[in-house]
Amino acid sequence: MSSNSNKILKILAQKPAISVDSLKEAKDKKVVYTINRSVKNLVKSGYIESISSDNKDYLKLTNKGKTKLNCLKLEGEGALISPTWDGLWRIIILDLPEKRKSERDALRYLLKKAGFACIKNTVWISPHPYEHLFLNIKKDLGLGTELMIIVTEKIDEETQKIFFSTLRK
């Protein structure tokens, strides 16, 4: 994915929708061409959708686009987390039904990228401070009890052993 596409996703994350014209304001023809190409590719990939209203075209981030944006947050330069552990464990319980398999698979992918290890079928654990990212994902996808986040100081030794053995695999 191009850097222009990444920038467009980040701009769209800030507002419910933006006009196509606002992306192209005060740009030269070469830049407008690359923006058009990036928008076309993002729509084709399903990351954004184009909506026509009041003789204007608007762009809106899709759920697939939000997932991609979250991946970018985990992979980008600003994604580096402190190497010093804050002493807190993050436990995420993810229980999505089979009919939401694609969302479940996308969330599992994000959990793995964020350094979480699956210690039980639906239970993920990590010492990394990504709970705010997953709180936002929970809110964005409307996951009430399907995604639970627990931050705690203590877990039992057996669970710690399972976590560390899962990381070595």
MIDOSE-1310 file (N, C-alpha, C; in nm, 2 decimals, decimal comma, always signed):
residues 169
mssn	+0,09/-0,12/+0,00/+0,00/+0,00/+0,00/+0,09/+0,12/+0,00; +0,05/+0,22/-0,08/+0,14/+0,34/-0,09/+0,13/+0,43/+0,03; +0,22/+0,52/+0,04/+0,22/+0,61/+0,15/+0,10/+0,71/+0,14; +0,06/+0,74/+0,01/-0,06/+0,83/-0,01/-0,18/+0,76/+0,05
snki	-0,19/+0,63/+0,02/-0,31/+0,55/+0,07/-0,31/+0,55/+0,22; -0,19/+0,53/+0,28/-0,19/+0,53/+0,43/-0,23/+0,67/+0,48; -0,18/+0,78/+0,42/-0,22/+0,91/+0,46/-0,37/+0,94/+0,45; -0,43/+0,89/+0,34/-0,57/+0,90/+0,32/-0,65/+0,83/+0,43
lkil	-0,61/+0,71/+0,46/-0,67/+0,63/+0,57/-0,66/+0,71/+0,70; -0,55/+0,77/+0,73/-0,53/+0,84/+0,85/-0,62/+0,97/+0,86; -0,63/+1,03/+0,74/-0,72/+1,15/+0,73/-0,86/+1,11/+0,76; -0,90/+1,00/+0,69/-1,04/+0,96/+0,71/-1,08/+0,91/+0,85
aqkp	-0,97/+0,87/+0,92/-1,00/+0,82/+1,06/-1,04/+0,93/+1,15; -1,00/+1,06/+1,11/-1,03/+1,17/+1,20/-1,17/+1,23/+1,19; -1,25/+1,19/+1,08/-1,38/+1,24/+1,06/-1,47/+1,13/+1,01; -1,60/+1,14/+1,02/-1,69/+1,04/+0,97/-1,68/+1,02/+0,82
aisv	-1,67/+1,14/+0,75/-1,65/+1,14/+0,60/-1,59/+1,27/+0,56; -1,52/+1,27/+0,45/-1,46/+1,39/+0,39/-1,49/+1,40/+0,24; -1,50/+1,52/+0,19/-1,52/+1,53/+0,05/-1,40/+1,50/-0,03; -1,42/+1,44/-0,15/-1,30/+1,41/-0,24/-1,23/+1,54/-0,27
dslk	-1,30/+1,65/-0,29/-1,24/+1,78/-0,33/-1,15/+1,83/-0,22; -1,18/+1,80/-0,09/-1,09/+1,85/+0,02/-0,96/+1,78/+0,02; -0,95/+1,66/-0,03/-0,83/+1,59/-0,05/-0,74/+1,65/-0,15; -0,80/+1,71/-0,25/-0,72/+1,76/-0,37/-0,69/+1,91/-0,36
eakd	-0,74/+1,98/-0,26/-0,72/+2,13/-0,25/-0,58/+2,16/-0,25; -0,55/+2,27/-0,33/-0,42/+2,33/-0,34/-0,31/+2,23/-0,38; -0,34/+2,13/-0,46/-0,24/+2,03/-0,51/-0,22/+2,05/-0,65; -0,09/+2,02/-0,70/-0,07/+2,03/-0,84/-0,12/+1,91/-0,91
kkvv	-0,12/+1,91/-1,04/-0,19/+1,80/-1,12/-0,13/+1,66/-1,10; +0,00/+1,66/-1,08/+0,07/+1,53/-1,05/+0,02/+1,47/-0,92; +0,01/+1,55/-0,82/-0,03/+1,51/-0,68/-0,18/+1,47/-0,69; -0,26/+1,54/-0,76/-0,41/+1,51/-0,78/-0,42/+1,37/-0,84
ytin	-0,34/+1,35/-0,94/-0,34/+1,22/-1,01/-0,31/+1,10/-0,91; -0,21/+1,12/-0,83/-0,17/+1,01/-0,74/-0,28/+1,00/-0,63; -0,34/+1,10/-0,59/-0,45/+1,10/-0,49/-0,57/+1,02/-0,55; -0,60/+1,05/-0,68/-0,71/+0,98/-0,75/-0,68/+0,83/-0,76
rsvk	-0,56/+0,80/-0,79/-0,52/+0,66/-0,81/-0,53/+0,59/-0,67; -0,48/+0,65/-0,57/-0,48/+0,60/-0,43/-0,63/+0,58/-0,38; -0,71/+0,67/-0,41/-0,85/+0,66/-0,37/-0,92/+0,55/-0,44; -0,89/+0,54/-0,57/-0,95/+0,43/-0,65/-0,91/+0,29/-0,60
nlvk	-0,78/+0,28/-0,56/-0,73/+0,15/-0,51/-0,79/+0,12/-0,37; -0,80/+0,22/-0,29/-0,86/+0,20/-0,16/-1,01/+0,16/-0,17; -1,08/+0,22/-0,26/-1,22/+0,18/-0,28/-1,23/+0,04/-0,33; -1,14/+0,01/-0,43/-1,14/-0,13/-0,49/-1,10/-0,23/-0,39
sgyi	-1,02/-0,20/-0,29/-0,97/-0,29/-0,19/-1,08/-0,30/-0,08; -1,17/-0,21/-0,07/-1,28/-0,22/+0,03/-1,24/-0,15/+0,16; -1,13/-0,07/+0,15/-1,09/+0,01/+0,27/-1,17/+0,14/+0,30; -1,22/+0,19/+0,19/-1,30/+0,31/+0,20/-1,42/+0,30/+0,10
esis	-1,52/+0,37/+0,12/-1,63/+0,37/+0,03/-1,66/+0,51/-0,02; -1,71/+0,52/-0,14/-1,74/+0,65/-0,20/-1,89/+0,67/-0,19; -1,93/+0,79/-0,14/-2,07/+0,82/-0,12/-2,10/+0,96/-0,19; -2,20/+0,96/-0,28/-2,24/+1,08/-0,35/-2,36/+1,14/-0,28
sdnk	-2,35/+1,28/-0,26/-2,45/+1,35/-0,19/-2,44/+1,50/-0,22; -2,55/+1,56/-0,25/-2,55/+1,71/-0,28/-2,44/+1,75/-0,39; -2,44/+1,67/-0,49/-2,35/+1,70/-0,60/-2,20/+1,69/-0,57; -2,17/+1,63/-0,46/-2,03/+1,61/-0,41/-2,01/+1,46/-0,38
dylk	-1,89/+1,42/-0,40/-1,85/+1,29/-0,36/-1,77/+1,29/-0,23; -1,81/+1,20/-0,14/-1,75/+1,19/-0,01/-1,69/+1,05/+0,01; -1,58/+1,05/+0,09/-1,52/+0,92/+0,12/-1,54/+0,89/+0,27; -1,56/+0,76/+0,30/-1,58/+0,71/+0,43/-1,50/+0,59/+0,45
ltnk	-1,44/+0,58/+0,57/-1,36/+0,46/+0,61/-1,46/+0,34/+0,64; -1,43/+0,22/+0,58/-1,51/+0,10/+0,61/-1,45/+0,03/+0,73; -1,52/-0,07/+0,78/-1,47/-0,15/+0,89/-1,34/-0,22/+0,85; -1,33/-0,26/+0,73/-1,20/-0,32/+0,68/-1,09/-0,22/+0,68
gktk	-1,13/-0,09/+0,64/-1,03/+0,02/+0,65/-0,98/+0,05/+0,79; -1,08/+0,04/+0,88/-1,04/+0,07/+1,02/-0,94/-0,04/+1,07; -0,97/-0,17/+1,03/-0,88/-0,27/+1,07/-0,74/-0,25/+1,01; -0,73/-0,21/+0,88/-0,61/-0,18/+0,82/-0,53/-0,07/+0,89
lncl	-0,61/+0,04/+0,93/-0,55/+0,15/+1,00/-0,49/+0,10/+1,13; -0,56/+0,02/+1,20/-0,51/-0,04/+1,33/-0,38/-0,12/+1,30; -0,37/-0,19/+1,19/-0,25/-0,26/+1,16/-0,13/-0,16/+1,13; -0,17/-0,05/+1,07/-0,06/+0,05/+1,04/-0,01/+0,11/+1,17
kleg	-0,10/+0,13/+1,27/-0,06/+0,18/+1,40/+0,04/+0,09/+1,47; +0,02/-0,04/+1,45/+0,11/-0,14/+1,51/+0,24/-0,15/+1,44; +0,24/-0,12/+1,31/+0,36/-0,14/+1,23/+0,44/-0,01/+1,21; +0,38/+0,11/+1,23/+0,45/+0,23/+1,20/+0,56/+0,27/+1,30
egal	+0,63/+0,37/+1,27/+0,74/+0,42/+1,35/+0,70/+0,45/+1,49; +0,58/+0,51/+1,50/+0,52/+0,55/+1,63/+0,47/+0,43/+1,71; +0,48/+0,31/+1,65/+0,43/+0,19/+1,72/+0,52/+0,13/+1,82; +0,64/+0,18/+1,83/+0,74/+0,12/+1,92/+0,69/+0,14/+2,06
ispt	+0,69/+0,04/+2,14/+0,64/+0,05/+2,28/+0,76/+0,04/+2,37; +0,74/+0,09/+2,49/+0,85/+0,10/+2,58/+0,90/-0,04/+2,61; +1,04/-0,06/+2,61/+1,09/-0,19/+2,64/+1,08/-0,22/+2,79; +1,05/-0,12/+2,87/+1,04/-0,14/+3,01/+0,90/-0,18/+3,05
wdgl	+0,88/-0,29/+3,10/+0,75/-0,35/+3,14/+0,69/-0,27/+3,25; +0,57/-0,23/+3,24/+0,50/-0,15/+3,35/+0,44/-0,24/+3,46; +0,46/-0,37/+3,45/+0,41/-0,46/+3,55/+0,27/-0,50/+3,54; +0,20/-0,46/+3,43/+0,06/-0,49/+3,41/+0,04/-0,59/+3,29
wrii	-0,05/-0,68/+3,31/-0,08/-0,78/+3,21/-0,21/-0,74/+3,14; -0,22/-0,75/+3,01/-0,34/-0,72/+2,94/-0,40/-0,85/+2,89; -0,52/-0,87/+2,93/-0,59/-1,00/+2,90/-0,71/-0,96/+2,81; -0,72/-1,02/+2,69/-0,84/-0,99/+2,61/-0,91/-1,12/+2,58
ildl	-1,04/-1,12/+2,61/-1,13/-1,23/+2,58/-1,21/-1,20/+2,46; -1,19/-1,28/+2,35/-1,25/-1,25/+2,22/-1,34/-1,37/+2,19; -1,47/-1,34/+2,18/-1,56/-1,45/+2,16/-1,67/-1,40/+2,05; -1,63/-1,41/+1,93/-1,72/-1,38/+1,82/-1,77/-1,50/+1,75
pekr	-1,90/-1,50/+1,72/-1,97/-1,62/+1,66/-1,91/-1,65/+1,52; -1,94/-1,77/+1,47/-1,89/-1,81/+1,34/-1,94/-1,72/+1,23; -2,06/-1,66/+1,24/-2,11/-1,57/+1,14/-2,03/-1,44/+1,12; -1,95/-1,41/+1,22/-1,86/-1,30/+1,22/-1,71/-1,34/+1,21
kser	-1,69/-1,45/+1,13/-1,56/-1,51/+1,12/-1,45/-1,42/+1,07; -1,49/-1,34/+0,96/-1,39/-1,25/+0,90/-1,34/-1,14/+1,01; -1,43/-1,09/+1,09/-1,39/-0,99/+1,19/-1,31/-1,06/+1,30; -1,35/-1,18/+1,33/-1,27/-1,26/+1,43/-1,13/-1,28/+1,38
dalr	-1,12/-1,32/+1,26/-0,98/-1,35/+1,20/-0,90/-1,22/+1,20; -0,96/-1,11/+1,16/-0,89/-0,98/+1,16/-0,84/-0,94/+1,30; -0,93/-0,96/+1,40/-0,89/-0,93/+1,53/-0,78/-1,02/+1,59; -0,79/-1,15/+1,55/-0,68/-1,24/+1,59/-0,55/-1,20/+1,53
yllk	-0,55/-1,15/+1,40/-0,43/-1,11/+1,34/-0,37/-0,98/+1,41; -0,46/-0,89/+1,44/-0,42/-0,77/+1,52/-0,36/-0,81/+1,65; -0,42/-0,90/+1,72/-0,37/-0,94/+1,85/-0,23/-1,00/+1,84; -0,21/-1,08/+1,74/-0,08/-1,14/+1,72/+0,02/-1,03/+1,69
kagf	-0,01/-0,94/+1,60/+0,08/-0,83/+1,56/+0,11/-0,74/+1,69; +0,02/-0,73/+1,78/+0,04/-0,65/+1,90/+0,12/-0,73/+2,01; +0,16/-0,85/+1,98/+0,23/-0,93/+2,08/+0,15/-1,01/+2,18; +0,02/-1,03/+2,15/-0,06/-1,11/+2,24/-0,04/-1,26/+2,20
acik	-0,05/-1,34/+2,30/-0,04/-1,49/+2,28/-0,18/-1,55/+2,32; -0,22/-1,64/+2,24/-0,35/-1,71/+2,27/-0,32/-1,82/+2,37; -0,37/-1,81/+2,50/-0,34/-1,91/+2,60/-0,45/-2,01/+2,62; -0,57/-1,97/+2,57/-0,69/-2,06/+2,57/-0,77/-2,02/+2,44
ntvw	-0,86/-2,10/+2,40/-0,93/-2,07/+2,27/-0,96/-1,93/+2,25; -1,02/-1,86/+2,35/-1,06/-1,72/+2,33/-0,99/-1,62/+2,41; -0,89/-1,66/+2,48/-0,82/-1,58/+2,58/-0,68/-1,54/+2,53; -0,65/-1,41/+2,52/-0,52/-1,36/+2,47/-0,46/-1,28/+2,58
isph	-0,33/-1,29/+2,59/-0,26/-1,22/+2,70/-0,13/-1,15/+2,65; -0,09/-1,04/+2,71/+0,03/-0,97/+2,67/+0,07/-0,87/+2,78; +0,20/-0,84/+2,79/+0,24/-0,74/+2,88/+0,25/-0,60/+2,81; +0,22/-0,60/+2,68/+0,23/-0,47/+2,60/+0,11/-0,38/+2,62
pyeh	+0,13/-0,25/+2,63/+0,02/-0,16/+2,66/-0,06/-0,12/+2,54; -0,13/-0,22/+2,48/-0,21/-0,19/+2,37/-0,36/-0,19/+2,40; -0,40/-0,18/+2,53/-0,54/-0,19/+2,56/-0,62/-0,08/+2,51; -0,56/+0,04/+2,49/-0,64/+0,15/+2,44/-0,67/+0,13/+2,29
lfln	-0,58/+0,07/+2,22/-0,61/+0,04/+2,08/-0,72/-0,05/+2,07; -0,72/-0,16/+2,15/-0,83/-0,26/+2,14/-0,96/-0,20/+2,20; -0,95/-0,11/+2,29/-1,08/-0,04/+2,34/-1,14/+0,04/+2,22; -1,06/+0,10/+2,14/-1,11/+0,18/+2,02/-1,17/+0,08/+1,92
ikkd	-1,10/-0,03/+1,90/-1,15/-0,13/+1,81/-1,29/-0,18/+1,86; -1,29/-0,21/+1,99/-1,42/-0,26/+2,05/-1,53/-0,16/+2,02; -1,50/-0,03/+2,04/-1,60/+0,07/+2,02/-1,64/+0,08/+1,87; -1,54/+0,09/+1,78/-1,56/+0,10/+1,64/-1,64/-0,01/+1,58
lglg	-1,62/-0,14/+1,63/-1,69/-0,25/+1,57/-1,82/-0,29/+1,65; -1,84/-0,21/+1,76/-1,97/-0,24/+1,84/-1,96/-0,37/+1,91; -1,85/-0,40/+1,96/-1,83/-0,53/+2,03/-1,86/-0,51/+2,18; -1,97/-0,55/+2,23/-2,00/-0,53/+2,37/-1,93/-0,64/+2,45
telm	-2,00/-0,75/+2,47/-1,94/-0,86/+2,55/-1,86/-0,95/+2,47; -1,85/-0,93/+2,33/-1,77/-1,02/+2,25/-1,62/-1,00/+2,26; -1,58/-0,88/+2,31/-1,44/-0,85/+2,33/-1,43/-0,78/+2,47; -1,37/-0,85/+2,56/-1,35/-0,80/+2,69/-1,20/-0,77/+2,72
iivt	-1,17/-0,66/+2,78/-1,03/-0,62/+2,81/-1,01/-0,61/+2,96; -0,91/-0,68/+3,01/-0,88/-0,68/+3,15/-0,73/-0,64/+3,16; -0,70/-0,55/+3,25/-0,57/-0,51/+3,28/-0,55/-0,54/+3,43; -0,44/-0,62/+3,46/-0,42/-0,66/+3,60/-0,27/-0,67/+3,63
ekid	-0,25/-0,66/+3,76/-0,11/-0,67/+3,80/-0,06/-0,82/+3,81; -0,15/-0,91/+3,84/-0,11/-1,04/+3,87/-0,18/-1,14/+3,79; -0,11/-1,24/+3,75/-0,16/-1,37/+3,69/-0,09/-1,48/+3,75; -0,15/-1,60/+3,76/-0,08/-1,71/+3,83/+0,04/-1,76/+3,75
eetq	+0,13/-1,83/+3,82/+0,25/-1,87/+3,76/+0,23/-1,97/+3,64; +0,13/-2,05/+3,65/+0,10/-2,15/+3,54/+0,06/-2,07/+3,41; -0,02/-1,97/+3,43/-0,06/-1,89/+3,31/+0,06/-1,82/+3,25; +0,15/-1,77/+3,34/+0,27/-1,70/+3,29/+0,35/-1,80/+3,21
kiff	+0,36/-1,93/+3,26/+0,44/-2,03/+3,19/+0,38/-2,06/+3,05; +0,25/-2,07/+3,05/+0,18/-2,09/+2,92/+0,21/-1,98/+2,82; +0,20/-1,85/+2,87/+0,22/-1,73/+2,79/+0,36/-1,74/+2,73; +0,47/-1,76/+2,81/+0,60/-1,76/+2,76/+0,63/-1,88/+2,67
stlr	+0,57/-2,00/+2,70/+0,59/-2,11/+2,61/+0,52/-2,09/+2,48; +0,41/-2,02/+2,47/+0,34/-1,99/+2,35/+0,42/-1,89/+2,27; +0,50/-1,80/+2,33/+0,58/-1,71/+2,25/+0,70/-1,78/+2,18; +0,74/-1,88/+2,24/+0,86/-1,95/+2,19/+0,83/-2,04/+2,07
k	+0,70/-2,07/+2,05/+0,66/-2,15/+1,93/+0,67/-2,08/+1,80
